[in-house]
Amino acid sequence: MIRVGLIGAGFVGRNHFNQYEKLRGRASVVALCDREADRRAGDWSKVGGNLADTQGTKRDLGAIKPYTNWQDLLADANVDLVDICVPTTAHCEISIAALKAGKHVLCEKPMALSVADCDLMLAAGRDAPGKFMIAQCIRFWPEYVFLKSVFDQKKYGLLKALSLRRQAEAPTYSLNSWVLKPELSGGAVLDLHVHDVDFAIHLLGKPQAVTAQGYPSPQGSLDHIHAFWHYGPGLVVSLEGCWDLPAGFGFNMGFTAVFEQAAITWDLATGKPLAVFRSGCAPETPAMPAGGDGYFGEIAYFVECIERGQTPKTSTPQESRDAVALALAEKKSALSNKRVNV
Ligand SMILES: NC(=O)c1ccc[n+]([C@@H]2O[C@H](COP(=O)([O-])OP(=O)(O)OC[C@H]3O[C@@H](n4cnc5c(N)ncnc54)[C@H](O)[C@@H]3O)[C@@H](O)[C@H]2O)c1
């Protein structure tokens, strides 16, 4: 049984808590740290989010040990795995301390706000006995898993064009709206768009160069960006990320992938299943890989790695560091109006 200490019981911390409950018998939350007394006590009625979470807002935490300070949770010998779900500015310090304390560490995305911080985290992970993974849920999301699988198998021939999109109204649900402060979240490029940046790395590896355009929010961060990733002739890759759409839009993530013999489209907000279009055939809606959504998938995978004593092969700290670097390269391109070599 892997004993989990969860740090941060907001939108994503509550979600992770629910995933561990589904892994009963293999992993169990034994300690929970949040600065806010109500959240620490399992009252999550004021916690919001952009994806539905229907598993209750007030929880009886029973024997789960509450902590006000994350340092005390790290000193708890009963904790094997530290799951970090606090605002991004704290990822680096807490991850490094947890790794030094000998814990396994799962840390939310983006890994950090700067490449320098990511590098410090990478170095700490290399020296530590514990396993270390960044929680990039999109790598485990069924529709994206399907896309990666048909791409790897060349089921529909070679990929010719890929458009990844993540579009949202302004996220107003984080505690004290920290996510809207670019100095704390990195703005939409690092907080939201990084999901697609990471998935593109997962699918295609790093490009030779990026070009991007965007426009700033009143707070001064790029909250709407369109980027092209340059891999050379024969492949067109574009990524769109924004959270400045009108209130009421909600949230959408999706993609269009054009292969030699088929096109695949999916958009969460339509409520329609992923569809495969082939000339002369009726559209197909293949069954998606089983196993729950990306939040469950990433946590189940990391727990399995710990159980087997294996270093995670996907969503590695190095890849997550590259995702931060590429998102920042896009930002540099958008601000300078120049192509940025990677
Ligand atoms: N994977 C995803 O889809 C996804 C979605 C949302 C957020 N995130 C990431 O998860 C992280 C948290 O975001 P969120 O939306 O859950 O934020 P949130 O504001 O909803 O929750 C953050 C929680 O952390 C607590 N906290 C802050 N500093 C703390 C500290 N030093 N010690 C203890 N508790 C502390 C707050 O009290 C709050 O309850 C961010 O890095 C964000 O980018 C990922």
The ligand as a Gaussian input file, in Angstrom:
#p B3LYP/6-31G(d) Opt

LIG

0 1
 N       -3.798000      18.940000     -14.698000
 C       -4.769000      19.821000     -14.793000
 O       -5.685000      19.666000     -15.607000
 C       -4.773000      20.993000     -13.879000
 C       -5.954000      21.712000     -13.682000
 C       -5.923000      22.787000     -12.804000
 C       -4.766000      23.130000     -12.154000
 N       -3.618000      22.426000     -12.389000
 C       -2.372000      22.791000     -11.698000
 O       -2.496000      22.377000     -10.337000
 C       -1.900000      23.335000      -9.468000
 C       -2.957000      23.827000      -8.478000
 O       -4.009000      24.472000      -9.172000
 P       -5.522000      24.493000      -8.637000
 O       -6.376000      24.870000      -9.797000
 O       -5.831000      23.240000      -7.915000
 O       -5.479000      25.724000      -7.623000
 P       -6.492000      26.030000      -6.428000
 O       -6.369000      27.473000      -6.129000
 O       -7.856000      25.508000      -6.753000
 O       -5.928000      25.165000      -5.231000
 C       -4.631000      25.359000      -4.700000
 C       -4.674000      24.944000      -3.233000
 O       -3.350000      24.983000      -2.715000
 C       -3.393000      25.558000      -1.405000
 N       -2.074000      26.114000      -1.119000
 C       -1.483000      27.163000      -1.731000
 N       -0.240000      27.322000      -1.252000
 C       -0.059000      26.375000      -0.309000
 C        1.024000      26.034000       0.537000
 N        2.185000      26.701000       0.502000
 N        0.867000      25.017000       1.391000
 C       -0.299000      24.329000       1.433000
 N       -1.343000      24.608000       0.638000
 C       -1.232000      25.606000      -0.216000
 C       -4.487000      26.579000      -1.466000
 O       -4.985000      26.909000      -0.196000
 C       -5.513000      25.901000      -2.366000
 O       -6.453000      25.144000      -1.627000
 C       -1.330000      24.417000     -10.380000
 O        0.022000      24.179000     -10.634000
 C       -2.127000      24.282000     -11.661000
 O       -1.432000      24.711000     -12.809000
 C       -3.618000      21.358000     -13.211000

